[in-house]
Amino acid sequence: MALASRLSKGMKRKLSVAIAMSQDPDIMVLDETFDGVDQTSSEEIVSMIRSIKEQGKSVILSSHSISYIYEVADEVIVMDSGRIVRRIHLPLKYVSVVRFAQGYGEVEQKLKSLGLDYDMSRFPLVRISHGNEGEDVNSLLVNNGLTVLEFRKVTVAELYGDVLNELGVAVQG
């Protein structure tokens, strides 16, 4: 019996990545690397993938574990039945998620008057696109009479959920 067969699932995943790395490929393809792996092992695999990228090599990673992909990916390509349905370039910049104390009408009126690009389809959470990372949208909103209860960057998991909703896939919240 091989010694590797006695390893935990997480250790087997780390071993497979280490074996692939030992071949020193320019491009590595990893399939469902985080599937069924505990958090510690997942974080160690993320570290291994970062190491590969720091060497100037490419990694193609197929996974449903969006949270770990975000930590190492430059781009997320969402596919359905073999076709690309969305490309998401990382890191996500210039899109904030904001929760306001005011009602829909008042928020929409104010955002229009400020000339901001926004999406209120998930109200009370509103997505606001803005020009650059240094732009202080939160202060702009507050200084113009809106009460901001939450202000953060949009996550890749939220964008992935959008794609699934567009495809008609039931998303569990």
ZAZA-997314 format. One record per residue (C-alpha): residue number from 1; residue in three letters; y, z, x. Coordinates in nm, 2 decimals. Layout:
N
[site NUM,'ala',[Y,Z,X]];
...
END
This chain:
173
[site 1,'met',[0.00,0.00,0.00]];
[site 2,'ala',[0.34,-0.10,0.14]];
[site 3,'leu',[0.59,0.18,0.20]];
[site 4,'ala',[0.87,0.00,0.01]];
[site 5,'ser',[0.67,0.03,-0.31]];
[site 6,'arg',[0.71,0.40,-0.29]];
[site 7,'leu',[1.09,0.38,-0.29]];
[site 8,'ser',[1.32,0.46,-0.59]];
[site 9,'lys',[1.47,0.16,-0.77]];
[site 10,'gly',[1.81,0.23,-0.60]];
[site 11,'met',[1.65,0.25,-0.25]];
[site 12,'lys',[1.47,-0.08,-0.32]];
[site 13,'arg',[1.80,-0.25,-0.42]];
[site 14,'lys',[1.97,-0.12,-0.10]];
[site 15,'leu',[1.67,-0.23,0.10]];
[site 16,'ser',[1.68,-0.58,-0.05]];
[site 17,'val',[2.06,-0.61,0.03]];
[site 18,'ala',[2.00,-0.48,0.39]];
[site 19,'ile',[1.72,-0.73,0.44]];
[site 20,'ala',[1.94,-1.01,0.32]];
[site 21,'met',[2.22,-0.89,0.55]];
[site 22,'ser',[1.98,-0.88,0.85]];
[site 23,'gln',[1.94,-1.26,0.81]];
[site 24,'asp',[2.32,-1.29,0.88]];
[site 25,'pro',[2.38,-1.56,0.61]];
[site 26,'asp',[2.72,-1.71,0.56]];
[site 27,'ile',[2.66,-1.69,0.18]];
[site 28,'met',[2.45,-1.42,0.01]];
[site 29,'val',[2.33,-1.45,-0.35]];
[site 30,'leu',[2.26,-1.12,-0.52]];
[site 31,'asp',[2.11,-1.10,-0.87]];
[site 32,'glu',[2.16,-0.79,-1.09]];
[site 33,'thr',[2.20,-0.57,-0.78]];
[site 34,'phe',[2.32,-0.28,-0.98]];
[site 35,'asp',[2.07,-0.29,-1.27]];
[site 36,'gly',[1.90,0.05,-1.32]];
[site 37,'val',[2.06,0.19,-1.01]];
[site 38,'asp',[2.22,0.54,-1.00]];
[site 39,'gln',[2.59,0.58,-0.92]];
[site 40,'thr',[2.54,0.69,-0.56]];
[site 41,'ser',[2.32,0.39,-0.48]];
[site 42,'ser',[2.56,0.16,-0.66]];
[site 43,'glu',[2.85,0.29,-0.45]];
[site 44,'glu',[2.64,0.24,-0.13]];
[site 45,'ile',[2.56,-0.12,-0.24]];
[site 46,'val',[2.93,-0.18,-0.30]];
[site 47,'ser',[3.00,-0.06,0.05]];
[site 48,'met',[2.74,-0.30,0.19]];
[site 49,'ile',[2.89,-0.59,0.00]];
[site 50,'arg',[3.24,-0.49,0.13]];
[site 51,'ser',[3.10,-0.50,0.48]];
[site 52,'ile',[2.96,-0.85,0.43]];
[site 53,'lys',[3.30,-0.97,0.30]];
[site 54,'glu',[3.48,-0.80,0.60]];
[site 55,'gln',[3.27,-1.03,0.82]];
[site 56,'gly',[3.43,-1.33,0.65]];
[site 57,'lys',[3.11,-1.41,0.46]];
[site 58,'ser',[3.07,-1.49,0.09]];
[site 59,'val',[2.88,-1.31,-0.17]];
[site 60,'ile',[2.78,-1.45,-0.51]];
[site 61,'leu',[2.69,-1.17,-0.74]];
[site 62,'ser',[2.53,-1.20,-1.07]];
[site 63,'ser',[2.56,-0.88,-1.27]];
[site 64,'his',[2.63,-0.73,-1.61]];
[site 65,'ser',[2.78,-0.42,-1.44]];
[site 66,'ile',[3.15,-0.51,-1.46]];
[site 67,'ser',[3.28,-0.18,-1.32]];
[site 68,'tyr',[3.11,-0.24,-0.98]];
[site 69,'ile',[3.19,-0.61,-0.97]];
[site 70,'tyr',[3.56,-0.53,-1.00]];
[site 71,'glu',[3.54,-0.33,-0.68]];
[site 72,'val',[3.42,-0.62,-0.47]];
[site 73,'ala',[3.50,-0.94,-0.64]];
[site 74,'asp',[3.78,-1.19,-0.58]];
[site 75,'glu',[3.69,-1.37,-0.90]];
[site 76,'val',[3.47,-1.31,-1.20]];
[site 77,'ile',[3.32,-1.61,-1.37]];
[site 78,'val',[3.19,-1.54,-1.72]];
[site 79,'met',[2.91,-1.78,-1.82]];
[site 80,'asp',[2.74,-1.85,-2.16]];
[site 81,'ser',[2.44,-2.07,-2.18]];
[site 82,'gly',[2.50,-2.22,-1.84]];
[site 83,'arg',[2.87,-2.30,-1.90]];
[site 84,'ile',[3.18,-2.13,-1.76]];
[site 85,'val',[3.38,-1.98,-2.04]];
[site 86,'arg',[3.63,-1.78,-1.84]];
[site 87,'arg',[3.75,-1.73,-1.49]];
[site 88,'ile',[3.92,-1.40,-1.41]];
[site 89,'his',[4.10,-1.38,-1.07]];
[site 90,'leu',[4.10,-1.03,-0.92]];
[site 91,'pro',[4.27,-0.80,-0.85]];
[site 92,'leu',[4.42,-0.81,-1.20]];
[site 93,'lys',[4.80,-0.81,-1.16]];
[site 94,'tyr',[5.09,-0.82,-1.39]];
[site 95,'val',[4.92,-0.73,-1.71]];
[site 96,'ser',[4.97,-0.38,-1.85]];
[site 97,'val',[4.82,-0.21,-2.15]];
[site 98,'val',[5.08,0.01,-2.33]];
[site 99,'arg',[5.04,0.25,-2.63]];
[site 100,'phe',[5.36,0.32,-2.81]];
[site 101,'ala',[5.46,0.60,-3.05]];
[site 102,'gln',[5.65,0.36,-3.27]];
[site 103,'gly',[5.51,0.13,-3.54]];
[site 104,'tyr',[5.41,-0.23,-3.51]];
[site 105,'gly',[5.73,-0.38,-3.65]];
[site 106,'glu',[5.96,-0.18,-3.43]];
[site 107,'val',[5.76,-0.24,-3.11]];
[site 108,'glu',[5.73,-0.62,-3.18]];
[site 109,'gln',[6.11,-0.65,-3.25]];
[site 110,'lys',[6.19,-0.46,-2.93]];
[site 111,'leu',[5.95,-0.66,-2.71]];
[site 112,'lys',[6.09,-0.99,-2.85]];
[site 113,'ser',[6.45,-0.88,-2.78]];
[site 114,'leu',[6.34,-0.80,-2.42]];
[site 115,'gly',[6.19,-1.14,-2.38]];
[site 116,'leu',[5.86,-1.00,-2.26]];
[site 117,'asp',[5.53,-1.19,-2.30]];
[site 118,'tyr',[5.30,-0.97,-2.51]];
[site 119,'asp',[4.98,-0.96,-2.72]];
[site 120,'met',[4.98,-0.71,-3.01]];
[site 121,'ser',[4.64,-0.82,-3.15]];
[site 122,'arg',[4.49,-0.49,-3.05]];
[site 123,'phe',[4.77,-0.27,-3.17]];
[site 124,'pro',[4.84,0.02,-3.11]];
[site 125,'leu',[4.74,-0.10,-2.76]];
[site 126,'val',[4.97,-0.38,-2.66]];
[site 127,'arg',[4.92,-0.60,-2.35]];
[site 128,'ile',[5.23,-0.70,-2.17]];
[site 129,'ser',[5.24,-0.97,-1.90]];
[site 130,'his',[5.52,-0.94,-1.65]];
[site 131,'gly',[5.66,-1.12,-1.35]];
[site 132,'asn',[5.55,-0.92,-1.05]];
[site 133,'glu',[5.39,-0.60,-0.93]];
[site 134,'gly',[5.72,-0.44,-0.84]];
[site 135,'glu',[5.86,-0.49,-1.18]];
[site 136,'asp',[5.90,-0.15,-1.35]];
[site 137,'val',[5.80,-0.25,-1.71]];
[site 138,'asn',[5.74,0.11,-1.81]];
[site 139,'ser',[6.10,0.21,-1.73]];
[site 140,'leu',[6.23,-0.11,-1.90]];
[site 141,'leu',[6.05,-0.01,-2.22]];
[site 142,'val',[6.16,0.35,-2.21]];
[site 143,'asn',[6.52,0.27,-2.12]];
[site 144,'asn',[6.53,0.04,-2.43]];
[site 145,'gly',[6.43,0.31,-2.68]];
[site 146,'leu',[6.05,0.28,-2.69]];
[site 147,'thr',[5.83,0.59,-2.65]];
[site 148,'val',[5.54,0.50,-2.42]];
[site 149,'leu',[5.23,0.72,-2.47]];
[site 150,'glu',[5.01,0.53,-2.23]];
[site 151,'phe',[5.08,0.27,-1.96]];
[site 152,'arg',[4.82,0.13,-1.73]];
[site 153,'lys',[4.68,-0.20,-1.59]];
[site 154,'val',[4.44,-0.40,-1.80]];
[site 155,'thr',[4.08,-0.36,-1.68]];
[site 156,'val',[3.83,-0.64,-1.61]];
[site 157,'ala',[3.59,-0.47,-1.86]];
[site 158,'glu',[3.85,-0.52,-2.13]];
[site 159,'leu',[3.89,-0.89,-2.04]];
[site 160,'tyr',[3.51,-0.93,-2.04]];
[site 161,'gly',[3.50,-0.77,-2.38]];
[site 162,'asp',[3.76,-1.02,-2.50]];
[site 163,'val',[3.54,-1.30,-2.38]];
[site 164,'leu',[3.23,-1.16,-2.56]];
[site 165,'asn',[3.43,-1.12,-2.88]];
[site 166,'glu',[3.55,-1.48,-2.85]];
[site 167,'leu',[3.19,-1.59,-2.82]];
[site 168,'gly',[3.09,-1.38,-3.12]];
[site 169,'val',[2.88,-1.13,-2.92]];
[site 170,'ala',[2.88,-0.78,-3.07]];
[site 171,'val',[3.06,-0.55,-2.84]];
[site 172,'gln',[2.97,-0.18,-2.87]];
[site 173,'gly',[3.27,0.05,-2.82]];
END
